[in-house]
């Protein structure tokens, strides 16, 4: 029984690490694109289709962070492409699906301890809540007139990438989006990062 508890603790820890790895990968991709210097392009031709079209977008002087202060260039450079938002949503969903599958597998184990079942259930519920909050934030931001948006929520932080016509967000834009994010998540503004993409 004690061995099963340790096993399920490891599974839950792995789930948290997978989610953290997905967020860190996303942030590292943004940072690498921002440091790339010009237009980043990873294109390939396959059967007459253009794959991996991408461009580097710099927020410039007009960038504003969630707390209203001017943001540095590292915080505003965003790796985007024609399908960035769809790709980001797909990657986020795949990471969550694999984590839920691990938790479900742990919960379905014969002879699983009740505490392990409870932890697996809590993990699945947390991911479902993150997914619902992200979708709600994305819909509300789109309702405010922005072309597209993708949100990435973790246990204590939220990142929102917004598509704008100008590629920049004004203080008013950041305030609107931050208000939506704070209302939906209950997170303070310091834990919310708003970025522009075009």
C-alpha positions in Angstrom: 0.0 0.0 0.0 2.8 2.4 0.9 4.5 1.6 -2.4 1.4 2.5 -4.3 1.2 5.9 -2.6 4.8 6.6 -3.7 4.0 5.5 -7.2 1.0 7.8 -7.5 2.9 10.7 -6.0 5.5 10.2 -8.7 2.8 10.2 -11.3 1.3 13.4 -10.0 4.7 15.0 -9.9 5.4 13.9 -13.5 2.1 15.5 -14.5 3.1 18.8 -12.9 6.5 18.6 -14.6 5.0 17.9 -18.0 2.8 21.0 -17.7 5.7 23.1 -16.5 7.8 21.8 -19.4 5.2 22.8 -21.9 5.1 26.3 -20.5 8.9 26.6 -20.4 9.1 25.3 -24.0 6.7 28.0 -25.1 8.6 30.7 -23.2 11.9 29.5 -24.6 10.6 29.5 -28.1 9.5 33.1 -27.6 12.8 34.1 -26.2 14.8 32.4 -29.0 12.6 34.1 -31.6 13.1 37.5 -30.0 16.9 37.0 -29.9 16.9 35.8 -33.5 17.4 39.2 -34.9 15.2 39.4 -38.0 12.4 37.5 -39.6 12.6 33.9 -38.4 11.6 31.5 -41.1 11.4 27.8 -40.8 9.7 26.9 -44.0 9.6 23.7 -45.9 7.8 22.5 -49.0 5.8 19.3 -48.8 3.4 18.3 -51.6 3.0 21.9 -52.7 2.1 23.1 -49.2 4.1 25.7 -47.3 4.9 24.3 -43.8 6.2 26.2 -40.8 5.8 29.8 -42.0 6.8 32.1 -39.2 7.9 35.7 -38.5 9.4 37.5 -35.6 7.3 40.3 -34.2 8.8 43.0 -31.9 6.6 45.0 -29.7 8.9 48.1 -29.8 8.4 51.1 -27.7 4.6 50.8 -27.3 4.7 47.5 -25.3 3.2 47.6 -21.9 3.2 44.8 -19.3 0.2 43.7 -17.3 1.0 46.1 -14.4 1.0 49.1 -16.7 4.7 49.7 -16.8 6.8 49.7 -20.0 7.9 46.2 -20.9 11.4 45.3 -22.0 12.1 44.0 -25.5 12.6 40.5 -24.1 9.0 40.5 -22.8 7.4 41.7 -26.1 9.1 39.7 -28.8 6.7 37.0 -29.9 7.2 34.2 -32.4 4.2 34.1 -34.7 3.1 32.7 -38.0 -0.1 32.3 -39.9 -1.1 29.4 -37.8 0.5 30.3 -34.5 -2.7 30.5 -32.5 -4.0 27.1 -33.8 -0.6 25.5 -33.3 -0.4 26.9 -29.7 -3.8 25.6 -28.9 -3.0 22.2 -30.3 0.2 21.9 -28.4 -1.5 22.9 -25.2 -4.3 20.4 -25.7 -1.9 17.6 -26.5 0.1 18.2 -23.3 -3.0 18.2 -21.3 -4.4 15.1 -22.9 -1.2 13.1 -22.2 -1.2 14.3 -18.6 -4.9 13.4 -18.1 -4.2 10.0 -19.7 -1.4 9.4 -17.1 -3.7 10.4 -14.2 -6.5 8.3 -15.6 -4.2 5.3 -15.9 -3.1 5.8 -12.3 -6.7 6.0 -11.1 -7.7 2.9 -13.0 -4.9 0.8 -11.4 -6.2 -2.2 -9.5 -5.6 -1.8 -5.8 -5.0 1.9 -6.0 -4.9 3.7 -2.7 -7.8 6.1 -2.0 -5.4 9.0 -1.6 -3.8 8.3 -5.0 -7.3 8.2 -6.5 -8.1 11.5 -4.9 -4.9 13.1 -6.1 -5.5 11.8 -9.7 -9.1 13.1 -9.6 -7.9 16.5 -8.3 -5.3 16.7 -11.1 -7.9 15.9 -13.7 -10.3 18.5 -12.2 -7.6 21.2 -12.1 -6.7 20.6 -15.8 -10.4 20.8 -16.7 -10.7 24.1 -14.8 -7.6 25.5 -16.6 -9.0 24.5 -20.0 -12.4 26.1 -19.2 -10.8 29.3 -17.9 -8.5 29.5 -20.9 -11.4 29.1 -23.3 -13.5 31.7 -21.4 -10.6 34.2 -21.5 -10.0 33.6 -25.2 -13.7 34.1 -26.0 -14.0 37.2 -23.8 -10.9 38.8 -25.3 -12.2 38.1 -28.8 -15.5 39.6 -27.8 -13.6 42.9 -27.0 -12.7 43.1 -30.7 -9.3 41.4 -30.9 -8.6 39.2 -33.9 -7.4 36.2 -32.0 -6.0 35.2 -28.6 -4.5 32.2 -26.8 -4.2 31.8 -23.1 -1.8 29.5 -21.1 -2.8 28.9 -17.5 -0.8 27.2 -14.8 -1.3 26.8 -11.1 -0.2 30.3 -10.3 0.3 32.3 -13.5 -1.4 33.1 -16.8 0.1 34.2 -20.2 -2.2 35.7 -22.9 -1.0 36.3 -26.4 -3.3 38.6 -28.4 -3.4 39.3 -32.1 -3.8 42.9 -33.0 -3.8 44.8 -36.3 -0.9 47.0 -35.2 1.1 44.4 -33.4 1.2 46.4 -30.3 -1.0 46.8 -27.2 -1.9 50.1 -25.6 -2.2 50.6 -21.9 -6.0 50.4 -22.4 -5.7 47.1 -24.2 -3.5 45.6 -21.5 -6.0 46.9 -18.8 -9.0 45.4 -20.6 -7.3 42.0 -21.0 -5.8 42.0 -17.5 -9.3 42.7 -16.1 -10.8 39.8 -18.0 -7.9 37.5 -16.8 -8.1 38.6 -13.2 -11.9 38.1 -13.2 -11.8 34.6 -14.7 -8.8 33.3 -12.8 -8.6 35.3 -9.5 -4.9 35.8 -10.1 -3.3 39.1 -9.2 -2.1 41.3 -12.1 1.5 40.5 -11.2 0.9 36.9 -12.2 -0.6 37.7 -15.6 1.5 38.4 -18.6 -0.1 40.0 -21.7 1.8 39.9 -25.0 1.0 41.2 -28.5 1.3 39.2 -31.8 0.2 40.1 -35.3 
